[in-house]
Amino acid sequence: MTTRAAGAARSGSSSSSVSRYGPITLVAKVSSTPPGPVRRSVNHAPALLGRMQKAATLLRTERRSIESIARYVGYESPVAFAKTFKRVTGRPPGAYRRRAEAAAG
């Protein structure tokens, strides 16, 4: 038994709980933000992580307006979307898009 599995067995949890940060790590990679701030800012909310991941992808790959992307991922208010996006990624949507464009070429 591995050390991780032994610890999980002692605590009564499954080994799958050890990897519960999978979506956070993914959002951290997508947003070039360390996982720690992402984990703290979203409080382990999988639905929010999915929405922000989709928004980040759209900001990198499409020329849609930020307001349009906000509506697409379920926000009526672009301001609320921008605040949440910045909390999750560490950057406002416009700055995130500019950085992604600069990195692409």
C-alpha distances in whole Angstrom, upper triangle without the diagonal:
4,7,8,6,6,10,11,10,12,14,15,15,13,11,15,17,15,17,20,22,23,26,27,26,28,31,31,31,34,35,35,34,31,28,29,32,31,29,31,34,33,31,29,31,30,34,35,33,34,37,37,35,38,41,39,39,43,44,43,44,47,50,51,52,49,51,50,47,46,48,46,43,44,46,50,50,50,50,47,45,46,45,41,41,41,39,36,37,39,42,45,45,48,47,43,45,48,45,43,46,47,44,44,48
4,5,5,6,8,10,10,12,14,15,14,13,10,14,15,13,15,18,20,20,24,24,23,25,28,27,27,31,32,31,30,27,25,25,29,28,26,28,31,31,29,26,29,28,32,33,30,31,35,35,33,36,38,36,37,40,41,40,41,44,48,48,49,47,48,48,44,44,46,44,41,42,44,48,48,47,47,44,42,43,42,39,38,38,36,33,34,36,39,42,42,45,43,40,42,44,41,40,43,44,40,41,44
4,6,5,6,9,10,11,12,14,14,13,11,14,14,12,14,17,19,20,24,24,22,25,28,27,27,30,32,30,29,26,23,23,27,27,24,26,30,29,27,25,28,28,31,32,30,31,35,34,32,36,38,36,37,40,41,40,42,45,48,48,49,46,48,48,44,44,46,44,40,42,43,47,47,46,46,43,41,42,40,37,37,37,35,32,33,34,38,40,41,44,42,39,42,44,41,39,43,43,40,41,44
4,5,5,6,9,10,11,12,11,10,7,11,11,8,11,14,15,16,20,20,19,22,24,23,24,27,29,28,26,23,20,21,24,24,21,23,26,26,24,21,25,24,28,29,26,28,31,31,29,32,34,33,33,37,38,37,39,41,45,45,45,43,44,44,40,40,42,40,37,38,40,43,43,43,42,40,38,38,37,34,33,34,31,29,30,31,35,37,38,41,39,36,39,41,38,37,40,41,38,39,42
4,5,5,6,9,10,10,9,8,6,10,11,9,12,14,17,18,21,22,21,23,26,26,26,29,31,30,29,26,23,23,27,26,23,25,28,27,25,23,25,24,28,29,27,28,32,32,30,33,36,34,35,38,39,38,40,43,46,46,47,44,46,45,42,41,43,41,37,39,41,44,45,44,44,41,39,40,39,36,35,36,33,31,32,34,37,40,40,43,42,39,41,43,40,39,43,43,40,41,44
4,5,5,6,9,10,10,10,9,13,13,12,15,17,20,21,24,25,24,27,29,29,29,32,34,33,31,28,25,25,29,28,25,27,30,29,27,25,28,27,31,32,30,32,35,35,33,36,39,38,38,42,43,42,43,46,49,49,50,47,49,48,45,44,46,44,40,42,43,47,47,47,47,43,42,43,41,38,38,38,36,33,34,36,39,42,43,46,44,41,44,46,43,42,46,46,43,44,47
4,5,5,6,9,9,10,9,12,11,10,13,15,17,19,23,22,22,25,27,26,28,31,32,31,29,26,23,22,26,26,22,24,27,26,24,22,25,25,29,30,28,30,33,33,32,35,37,36,37,40,41,40,42,45,48,47,48,45,46,46,43,42,44,42,39,40,41,44,45,44,44,41,39,40,38,35,35,36,33,30,32,33,37,40,40,44,42,39,42,44,41,40,44,44,41,43,46
4,5,5,6,5,6,6,9,8,8,11,13,16,17,20,21,21,23,26,25,27,29,30,30,28,25,22,22,25,24,21,23,26,25,22,20,23,22,26,27,26,27,31,31,30,32,35,34,35,38,39,39,40,43,46,45,46,43,44,44,41,40,41,40,36,37,38,42,42,42,42,39,37,38,37,33,34,34,31,29,31,33,36,38,39,42,41,38,41,43,40,39,43,44,41,42,45
4,5,5,6,7,8,11,11,11,15,16,19,21,24,24,24,27,29,29,30,33,34,34,32,29,26,26,29,28,25,26,30,28,25,23,26,25,29,31,29,30,34,34,33,36,38,37,38,41,42,42,43,46,49,49,49,46,48,47,44,43,44,42,39,40,41,45,45,46,45,42,41,42,40,37,37,38,35,33,34,36,40,42,42,46,45,42,44,47,44,43,46,47,44,45,49
4,5,8,10,11,14,13,13,17,18,21,23,26,26,26,29,31,30,32,34,35,35,33,30,27,26,29,29,25,27,30,29,26,24,27,27,31,32,30,32,35,35,35,38,40,39,40,43,44,44,46,48,51,50,51,48,49,49,45,44,46,44,41,41,43,46,46,47,46,43,42,43,41,38,38,39,36,33,35,37,40,43,44,47,46,43,45,48,45,44,48,49,46,47,50
4,6,9,10,13,11,11,15,16,18,21,23,23,24,27,28,28,30,32,33,33,31,28,24,23,26,26,22,23,27,25,22,21,24,24,27,29,28,29,32,33,32,35,37,36,38,41,42,42,43,46,49,48,48,45,46,46,43,41,43,41,38,38,40,43,43,43,43,39,38,40,38,34,35,36,32,30,33,34,38,40,41,44,43,40,43,45,43,42,46,47,44,45,49
4,7,10,12,11,12,15,16,19,21,23,24,25,27,29,29,31,33,34,34,32,29,26,25,28,27,24,25,28,26,23,21,23,23,27,28,27,29,32,33,32,35,37,37,38,40,42,42,43,46,48,48,48,45,46,46,42,41,42,41,37,38,39,42,43,43,43,40,39,40,38,35,36,37,33,31,33,35,39,41,41,45,44,41,44,46,44,43,47,48,45,46,50
4,7,8,7,9,12,12,15,17,20,20,21,23,25,26,27,29,30,31,29,26,23,22,25,24,20,22,25,23,20,18,20,20,23,25,24,25,28,29,28,31,33,33,34,37,38,38,40,42,45,44,44,41,42,42,39,37,39,37,34,34,36,39,40,40,40,36,35,37,35,32,32,33,30,28,30,32,35,37,38,41,41,38,40,43,40,39,43,44,41,42,46
4,5,6,8,10,11,14,15,18,19,20,22,24,24,26,28,29,30,28,26,22,23,25,24,21,23,25,23,21,18,20,19,23,25,23,24,27,28,27,29,32,32,32,35,37,36,38,40,43,42,43,40,42,41,37,37,38,36,33,33,35,39,40,40,40,37,35,37,35,32,32,33,31,28,30,32,35,37,37,41,40,37,39,42,39,38,41,43,40,41,44
4,5,5,7,9,13,13,16,18,17,19,22,22,23,25,27,27,26,23,20,21,24,22,19,22,25,23,21,18,20,19,22,24,22,23,27,27,25,28,31,30,30,34,35,34,36,38,41,41,42,39,41,40,37,36,37,35,32,33,35,39,39,39,39,36,34,36,34,31,31,32,29,27,28,30,33,36,36,39,38,35,37,40,37,35,39,40,37,38,41
4,5,6,7,10,10,13,15,15,17,19,20,21,23,25,25,24,22,18,19,22,20,17,20,22,20,18,15,17,16,19,21,19,19,23,24,22,25,27,27,27,30,32,31,33,35,38,38,39,36,37,37,33,32,34,32,28,30,32,35,36,36,36,33,31,33,32,28,28,29,27,24,25,28,31,33,33,36,35,32,34,37,35,33,36,38,35,35,39
4,5,5,9,10,13,14,14,16,18,19,21,23,24,24,23,20,17,17,20,18,15,17,20,18,15,13,15,14,18,19,18,19,22,23,22,24,27,26,27,30,31,31,33,35,38,37,38,35,36,36,32,32,33,31,28,29,30,34,35,34,34,31,30,31,30,26,26,27,25,22,24,26,29,31,31,35,34,31,33,36,34,33,36,37,35,36,39
4,6,8,10,13,13,13,16,18,18,19,21,23,23,21,18,15,15,19,17,14,17,20,18,16,14,17,16,20,21,18,20,23,23,22,25,27,26,27,30,31,31,32,35,38,38,38,35,37,37,33,32,34,32,29,30,32,35,36,35,35,32,30,31,30,26,26,27,25,22,23,25,28,31,31,34,33,30,33,35,33,31,35,36,33,34,38
4,5,6,9,10,10,12,14,15,16,18,20,20,19,16,13,14,17,15,13,16,18,17,15,12,15,14,17,18,16,17,20,20,18,21,24,23,23,27,28,27,29,31,35,34,35,32,34,34,30,29,31,29,26,28,29,33,33,33,33,30,28,29,28,24,24,25,23,20,21,23,26,28,28,32,31,27,29,32,30,28,32,33,30,31,34
4,6,8,9,10,12,13,14,16,18,19,20,18,16,12,13,16,13,11,14,16,14,12,9,11,10,14,15,13,14,18,18,17,20,22,21,22,25,26,26,28,30,33,32,33,30,31,31,28,27,28,27,23,25,26,30,30,30,30,27,25,26,25,21,21,23,20,17,19,21,24,26,26,30,29,26,28,31,29,28,31,32,30,31,34
4,6,5,6,9,10,10,12,14,15,16,14,12,9,10,12,10,8,11,13,11,11,8,11,10,13,14,11,13,16,15,14,18,19,18,20,23,23,23,25,28,30,30,30,28,29,29,25,25,27,25,22,23,25,28,28,28,27,25,23,23,22,19,18,19,17,14,15,18,21,23,23,27,26,23,25,28,25,24,28,29,26,28,31
4,5,5,6,9,10,11,12,14,15,14,13,10,12,14,12,10,14,15,13,14,10,12,10,13,14,11,12,15,15,13,16,18,17,17,21,22,21,23,26,29,28,29,27,28,28,24,24,26,24,21,23,24,28,28,27,28,25,23,24,23,20,19,20,18,15,16,19,21,23,23,26,25,22,24,27,24,23,26,27,25,26,29
4,5,5,6,8,10,10,12,14,13,13,10,12,13,10,10,13,13,11,12,9,9,7,10,10,7,8,11,11,9,12,14,14,14,17,19,19,20,22,25,25,26,23,25,24,20,20,22,20,17,19,20,24,25,24,24,22,19,20,20,16,15,17,16,12,13,16,19,20,20,23,23,19,21,24,22,20,24,26,23,24,28
4,5,5,6,9,10,10,12,10,10,6,9,10,6,6,10,10,9,10,8,9,8,11,10,7,9,12,11,10,13,15,13,15,18,18,19,21,23,26,25,25,23,24,24,21,20,23,21,18,20,21,24,24,23,23,20,18,19,18,15,14,15,13,10,11,13,16,18,18,22,21,17,20,23,21,19,23,24,22,23,27
4,6,5,6,9,10,10,9,8,6,9,11,8,8,12,13,12,13,11,13,12,15,14,10,12,15,13,11,15,16,14,15,19,19,18,20,23,26,26,27,24,26,26,22,22,25,23,20,22,23,27,27,25,25,23,21,21,20,17,16,16,15,12,12,14,17,19,19,22,21,18,20,22,20,18,22,23,20,22,25
4,5,5,6,9,10,10,10,9,12,13,10,11,15,15,13,15,13,13,11,13,13,9,10,12,11,8,11,13,11,12,15,16,15,17,20,23,23,24,22,24,23,20,20,22,20,17,20,22,25,25,24,24,22,19,20,20,17,15,16,16,12,11,15,16,18,18,21,20,16,18,20,18,16,20,21,19,19,23
4,5,5,6,8,8,9,8,11,11,8,10,13,12,11,13,12,12,11,12,10,7,8,10,8,6,10,11,9,10,13,14,13,16,18,21,21,21,18,21,21,17,17,20,18,15,18,19,22,22,20,21,19,16,16,16,13,11,12,12,8,8,11,13,15,14,17,16,13,15,18,16,14,18,20,18,19,22
4,6,5,6,5,6,5,9,9,6,9,12,11,11,14,13,14,13,15,13,10,12,14,11,9,13,13,11,13,16,15,15,18,20,22,23,23,20,23,23,19,19,23,21,18,21,21,25,24,22,22,20,18,17,17,14,12,12,12,9,7,10,12,15,15,18,16,13,15,18,15,14,18,19,17,18,22
4,5,5,7,8,8,12,12,10,12,15,15,15,17,16,17,16,17,16,12,13,15,12,10,13,14,11,12,15,15,13,16,19,22,22,23,21,24,24,20,21,24,22,19,22,23,27,26,24,24,23,20,19,20,17,14,15,15,12,10,12,14,16,16,18,16,13,15,17,14,13,16,17,14,16,19
4,6,8,10,11,14,14,11,14,17,16,15,18,17,17,15,16,14,11,11,13,10,7,10,10,7,8,11,11,10,12,15,18,19,19,17,20,20,16,17,20,18,16,20,20,24,23,21,21,21,17,17,18,15,12,13,14,11,9,12,12,14,13,15,14,10,12,14,12,10,14,15,13,14,17
4,5,9,10,13,11,9,13,15,13,14,17,16,17,16,17,14,11,13,13,9,8,11,10,7,9,12,11,10,13,16,18,18,19,16,19,20,16,17,20,19,16,19,19,23,21,19,19,18,15,14,15,13,10,10,11,9,5,8,9,11,10,13,11,8,10,12,10,9,13,14,12,14,17
4,7,9,12,11,10,14,16,15,16,18,18,19,18,20,17,14,16,17,13,12,15,14,11,12,15,14,12,16,19,20,21,22,19,22,23,20,20,24,22,20,23,23,26,25,22,22,21,19,17,17,16,13,12,13,11,8,9,10,13,13,15,12,10,12,13,10,10,14,14,11,14,17
4,6,8,7,7,10,12,12,13,16,16,17,17,19,16,13,16,16,13,12,16,15,12,15,17,16,15,19,21,23,23,23,20,23,24,21,20,24,23,20,23,22,26,24,22,21,20,18,16,16,14,12,11,11,9,6,7,9,13,14,16,13,11,14,15,13,13,17,17,15,17,20
4,6,6,7,9,11,12,13,15,15,17,17,20,17,14,17,18,15,15,18,18,15,18,21,19,19,22,25,26,27,27,24,26,27,24,23,27,26,23,25,25,28,27,25,24,23,21,19,18,17,15,14,13,10,9,9,12,16,17,20,17,15,18,19,16,17,20,20,18,20,23
4,6,5,6,9,10,11,12,11,14,14,17,15,12,15,17,14,14,17,18,16,18,21,20,20,23,25,27,27,27,24,27,27,24,23,26,25,22,24,24,28,26,25,24,22,20,20,18,16,15,14,13,10,10,11,14,17,18,21,19,17,20,22,19,19,22,23,21,23,26
4,5,5,6,9,10,11,11,14,15,18,16,14,17,19,16,16,20,20,18,21,24,23,23,26,28,30,30,29,26,28,29,26,25,28,27,24,25,25,28,27,26,24,22,21,20,18,16,16,15,12,11,11,11,15,18,20,23,21,19,22,24,21,21,25,25,23,26,29
4,5,5,6,9,10,11,14,15,17,15,13,16,17,14,15,19,18,16,19,22,21,21,24,26,28,27,26,23,25,27,23,22,25,25,22,23,22,25,24,22,21,19,18,17,15,13,13,11,9,8,8,8,12,15,17,20,18,16,20,21,19,20,23,24,22,25,28
4,6,5,6,8,9,11,12,14,11,9,13,14,11,12,15,15,14,16,19,18,19,22,24,25,25,24,21,23,24,20,19,22,22,18,20,20,23,22,20,20,17,16,15,14,11,11,10,8,5,7,8,12,14,15,19,17,15,18,20,18,18,22,23,21,23,27
4,6,6,6,6,9,11,13,12,10,13,15,13,14,17,18,17,19,22,21,22,25,27,29,28,27,24,26,26,23,22,24,24,20,21,21,25,24,23,22,19,18,18,16,13,13,13,11,8,10,12,15,18,19,22,21,19,22,24,22,22,26,26,25,27,30
4,6,5,8,10,13,15,13,12,16,17,15,16,20,19,19,22,24,23,24,27,29,30,29,28,25,26,27,24,22,25,25,21,22,21,25,23,23,21,18,18,18,15,13,14,13,10,9,11,12,15,17,19,23,21,20,23,25,23,24,27,28,27,29,32
4,6,8,9,12,14,11,10,14,14,12,14,17,17,16,19,21,20,22,25,26,27,26,25,21,22,24,21,19,22,22,18,19,18,21,20,19,17,15,14,14,11,9,10,10,6,6,9,10,13,14,16,19,19,17,20,23,21,22,25,26,25,27,30
4,5,6,9,10,7,7,11,12,10,12,15,15,15,18,20,20,21,24,25,27,25,24,21,21,23,19,17,20,20,16,16,16,19,19,18,17,14,13,14,12,9,10,11,8,6,10,12,14,15,17,20,20,18,21,23,22,22,26,27,26,28,31
4,6,9,11,10,10,13,14,14,15,18,18,19,21,23,23,25,27,28,30,29,28,24,25,26,23,21,23,23,19,19,19,22,22,22,21,17,17,18,15,12,14,15,11,10,13,15,18,19,20,24,24,22,24,27,26,26,29,30,29,31,34
4,6,9,9,8,11,13,13,14,17,18,18,20,22,23,24,26,27,30,28,28,25,25,26,23,21,23,22,18,19,19,23,23,23,22,19,18,19,17,14,15,16,13,11,14,16,19,20,21,25,24,22,24,27,26,25,29,30,29,30,33
4,6,5,6,9,10,11,12,15,16,16,18,20,21,23,24,26,28,26,25,22,23,23,20,18,19,19,15,15,16,19,20,20,20,16,15,17,16,12,13,16,13,11,14,17,19,19,20,23,24,21,23,27,26,25,28,30,29,30,33
4,5,5,6,9,10,10,12,14,15,16,18,20,21,22,24,26,25,25,22,22,22,19,18,19,17,14,14,16,20,21,21,21,18,16,18,18,14,14,17,15,12,15,18,20,20,20,24,24,21,23,26,25,24,27,29,28,28,32
4,5,5,6,9,10,11,12,14,16,17,18,20,21,22,24,22,22,20,20,19,16,15,15,14,11,11,13,16,18,18,19,16,14,17,16,13,13,16,15,13,15,18,20,20,19,22,23,21,22,26,25,24,27,29,28,28,32
4,5,5,6,8,10,11,12,14,15,16,18,20,21,22,21,20,17,17,17,14,13,14,13,10,10,11,15,15,15,16,13,11,13,13,9,10,13,11,9,12,15,16,16,15,19,20,18,19,23,22,21,24,27,26,26,30
4,5,5,6,9,10,10,12,14,15,16,18,19,22,20,21,18,19,19,15,14,16,15,11,13,14,18,18,17,18,15,13,14,14,10,10,12,11,8,10,14,15,16,15,19,19,16,18,21,20,19,22,24,23,24,27
4,5,5,6,9,10,11,12,14,15,17,18,20,19,19,17,18,17,14,13,14,12,9,11,13,17,18,17,19,16,13,15,16,13,12,15,14,11,13,16,17,17,16,19,20,17,18,22,21,19,22,24,23,23,27
4,5,5,6,9,10,11,12,14,15,16,18,16,16,14,14,14,10,9,11,9,6,8,10,13,14,14,15,13,10,12,13,10,9,13,13,11,12,15,16,15,13,17,18,15,16,20,20,18,21,24,23,23,26
4,5,5,6,9,10,10,12,14,15,17,15,15,12,14,14,10,10,12,11,8,10,11,15,15,13,14,12,9,10,11,8,6,10,10,7,8,12,12,12,10,14,15,12,13,17,17,15,18,21,20,20,24
4,5,5,6,9,10,11,12,14,17,16,17,14,16,15,12,12,14,12,10,13,14,18,18,16,18,16,13,13,15,12,9,12,13,10,9,13,13,14,12,15,16,12,13,17,16,14,17,19,18,18,22
4,5,5,6,9,10,11,11,14,13,14,13,14,13,9,10,12,9,7,11,13,16,17,15,17,16,12,14,16,13,11,14,15,12,12,16,15,15,12,15,16,13,13,17,17,15,17,20,19,18,22
4,5,5,6,9,10,10,12,11,11,9,11,10,6,7,10,8,7,10,11,14,14,12,14,13,9,10,13,11,8,12,13,11,11,14,13,12,9,12,13,10,10,14,15,13,15,18,18,17,21
4,5,5,6,9,10,12,12,13,11,13,13,9,11,14,12,10,14,14,17,17,14,16,15,12,11,14,12,8,11,13,10,9,12,11,11,8,11,11,8,8,12,12,10,12,15,14,14,18
4,5,5,6,8,11,12,13,12,15,14,10,12,15,12,11,15,16,19,19,17,19,18,15,15,17,15,12,15,17,14,12,15,14,14,11,13,14,11,10,13,13,10,12,15,14,13,17
4,5,5,5,8,8,10,9,12,10,7,10,12,10,10,13,14,17,17,15,17,17,14,14,17,16,13,15,18,15,14,17,15,14,10,12,14,11,9,13,14,11,12,16,15,14,17
4,6,6,7,8,9,8,11,10,8,10,13,12,12,15,15,17,17,14,16,16,13,12,15,15,11,13,16,14,12,15,12,11,7,8,10,8,5,9,10,8,9,13,13,12,15
4,6,8,10,12,11,15,14,11,14,17,15,15,18,19,21,21,17,19,20,16,15,18,17,14,15,18,16,13,16,13,13,10,10,11,8,6,9,9,6,7,10,10,9,12
4,7,9,12,12,15,14,11,15,17,14,15,19,19,22,22,19,21,22,18,18,21,20,16,18,21,19,17,19,17,16,13,13,14,12,9,12,12,9,9,13,12,10,13
4,6,9,10,13,11,9,13,14,12,14,17,18,20,20,17,20,21,17,17,20,20,17,19,22,20,18,20,18,16,13,13,15,13,10,12,14,11,11,14,15,13,15
4,7,9,11,10,10,13,15,13,15,18,18,19,19,16,19,20,17,17,20,20,17,19,22,21,19,21,18,16,12,11,14,13,10,11,14,12,11,14,16,14,15
4,6,8,6,7,10,11,10,13,15,15,16,16,13,16,18,15,15,18,19,16,18,21,20,19,21,18,16,12,12,15,14,11,13,16,14,14,17,19,17,19
4,5,5,6,9,10,11,13,14,13,14,13,10,13,15,13,12,16,17,15,16,20,19,18,20,16,13,10,10,13,13,11,13,16,15,15,18,20,19,20
4,5,5,6,9,10,11,12,11,12,11,7,10,12,9,8,12,13,11,13,16,16,15,16,13,10,7,8,11,11,10,12,15,14,15,18,19,19,21
4,5,5,6,9,10,11,9,9,8,5,9,11,9,9,13,13,12,15,17,18,17,19,16,13,10,11,14,14,13,16,19,18,18,21,23,23,25
4,5,5,6,9,10,9,10,10,8,12,13,11,12,15,15,14,17,19,19,19,21,18,15,12,13,16,16,14,17,19,18,18,22,23,22,24
4,5,5,6,9,9,10,11,9,12,12,9,10,14,13,11,14,17,16,16,18,16,13,10,11,15,13,12,15,17,16,17,20,21,20,23
4,5,5,6,5,7,7,6,9,9,6,8,11,10,10,13,15,14,15,17,15,12,10,12,15,14,14,17,19,18,19,22,23,23,25
4,6,5,5,6,8,8,11,11,9,11,14,13,13,16,18,17,18,20,19,16,13,16,19,18,17,20,22,21,22,25,26,25,28
4,5,7,9,11,11,14,13,11,13,16,15,14,17,19,18,18,21,19,17,14,16,19,17,16,20,22,20,21,24,25,24,26
4,6,9,11,11,13,12,9,12,14,12,11,15,16,14,15,18,17,16,13,16,18,16,16,20,21,19,21,24,24,24,27
4,7,9,10,13,11,9,12,14,12,12,16,17,16,17,20,19,17,15,18,21,19,19,23,24,23,24,27,28,27,30
4,5,7,9,7,6,10,11,10,11,14,15,15,17,19,18,15,14,16,19,18,18,22,23,22,24,27,27,27,30
4,7,9,8,8,11,13,13,14,17,18,18,20,21,20,17,16,18,21,20,20,23,25,25,26,29,30,30,32
4,5,5,6,9,10,11,12,14,16,17,18,19,18,14,14,15,18,18,19,21,23,23,25,27,28,29,31
4,6,5,6,9,10,10,12,14,15,16,17,15,11,10,12,15,15,15,18,20,20,21,24,25,25,27
4,5,5,6,9,10,11,12,14,15,15,14,10,10,12,14,15,16,18,20,21,22,24,26,27,29
4,5,5,6,9,10,11,12,14,15,14,11,11,14,16,16,17,20,21,22,24,26,27,28,30
4,5,5,6,8,10,11,12,13,12,9,9,12,14,13,14,17,18,18,20,23,24,24,27
4,5,5,6,8,10,10,11,9,6,6,9,11,11,12,15,16,16,18,20,21,22,25
4,6,5,6,9,10,10,9,7,9,12,13,13,15,17,18,19,21,23,23,25,27
4,5,5,6,9,10,10,9,10,13,14,13,15,18,18,19,21,23,23,25,27
4,5,5,6,8,7,6,7,10,11,9,12,15,15,15,17,19,19,21,24
4,5,5,5,5,5,7,10,10,9,12,14,14,15,18,19,19,21,23
4,6,6,8,8,11,14,13,12,15,18,17,18,21,22,22,24,26
4,6,8,9,11,14,13,12,15,17,16,16,20,21,20,22,25
4,5,8,9,12,11,8,12,14,12,13,16,17,16,18,21
4,7,10,12,10,9,13,14,12,14,17,17,17,19,22
4,6,8,6,6,9,10,10,11,14,15,15,17,20
4,6,5,6,9,10,11,12,14,16,17,18,20
4,6,5,6,9,10,10,12,14,15,16,19
4,5,5,6,9,10,11,12,14,15,17
4,5,5,6,9,10,10,12,14,16
4,6,5,6,9,10,11,12,15
4,5,5,6,9,10,10,13
4,5,5,6,9,10,11
4,5,5,6,9,10
4,5,5,6,9
4,5,5,6
4,5,6
4,5
4
